Amino acid sequence: MTTEQQPIVFNPLDPAFRQDPYPLYSRLVREDPVHITPFGVKAFSRLTDCTAILRDHKRFSSDDRNAGGVAPERNSGTDSIVSEEDRPFLFMDPPDHTRLRRLVNLAFTPRALESMRPRIQQLVDELLDAIEGKEEMDAIADLAYPLPVSVICEMLGVPREDEPQFRVWSRILAGSLDPDPTVPIEVQKQREQAVFDSREYFRKLIAKRGDERPPDILSALLTAEEEGDKLSERELLSTCTMILIAGHETTVNLIGNGILQLLRHPDQLAKFQERPEELAPHAVEEVLRFDPPVQFDGRVCVKEAEVGGVTINPGEFVMLLLGAANRDPEHFEAPNTFDITRGERDSAADRHLAFGFGIHYCLGQPLARIEGAIALRSFVQRFPNARLLDERPQYRAQITLRGLENLRVGLK
Ligand code: HEM
């Protein structure tokens, strides 16, 4: 029996799958593009189908309270300390989503995010200075993990001495992007506590600020106003927590996965070292396509729909395999080749789904792209002899996010 004839077993909890999901994705795209998972959920892997679902927000909701039949088991009893009203707009539909996103967008302008570039370079330089002269580094603990948390803390006016607390919250909250049925109730409770504590922290931080408006994103959020509409305190606090959930570990994984792929592909590393400035944005785009930090997106069907030749019924949860769609051969030439010059030849190379698609398209993507480009470029420039010390580094036990526990790199 050849591998091709063996049944496809898609189990995102399987450590072997986590180590390398791409051979299975490749089979799914070719042989079973609308796969029924062991949980009975339809998983879409073709880029066209994923895009069609993400585009159709009238039929496909981001609010999992619309799920029927496969309703997630939630810690929503009387002991819940976080109100459903505090959900961030990532998990909302229009018109509430439209209103909140528009207000937050006033703070997240490309200009405001671009203005952080010099500070991001400074933070990267400080982190790399700290390992200069050493024999080896852990690219996750020494660079990928601390950078985005510092950036988010600066955006939100969190003093440096409080960063360690944010790292703890972020680590706990990163898993909240995983589907609830896979998460034990105790862990859900721990997350609720982290949401509650981080909200309380932001509440005090904002109160302390009074009428002062230093030039940061928090000030922009506090003043964001359109036609007399402003963010309420509650909405502001949910937004701050969402930025931590959506913006930290995702960016950690962009940098970590990027360093791993560059070191695994010495020909690409050599090209990058020759033209670091020019290739940095393309290298980031190729990492996002080839090994995306967010592997799955999800929606709940609220009105019967037909996608990829199958009918989806109201109440059904659907899974979108972004990591598979990003290697769909219908859309990307030689999709399994890591090629950081792809974007120089093909203007559609950035049409991957790493940042989602449609009305929920990642709000922080300009910032993630800037951080990724500065971190990868500075790393290859500073350490020309960098090499992997561990060929099979360990992945974190998460489902939605794909990232390494640690990444040992030899520097000399
Ligand atoms: C490489 C890093 C990142 C990746 C791969 C990523 C990925 C994504 C994806 C896939 C979505 C869409 C979710 C959906 O369709 O339901 C999303 C939404 C979002 N992201 Fe990112 N993200 C990254 C970095 C950031 C950063 C740095 C921030 C903020 C500082 C951020 C803030 C957001 C927000 C607020 C949303 C919700 C948008 C909405 O619902 O309208 N992300 N992100």
Residues whose N, C-alpha, C, O or C-beta is under 5 A from the ligand:
A	BS01	HEM	F89 L90 R101 I243 A246 G247 T250 T251 L254 P293 V294 D297 L353 A354 F355 G356 I359 H360 Y361 C362 L363 G364 Q365 L367 A368
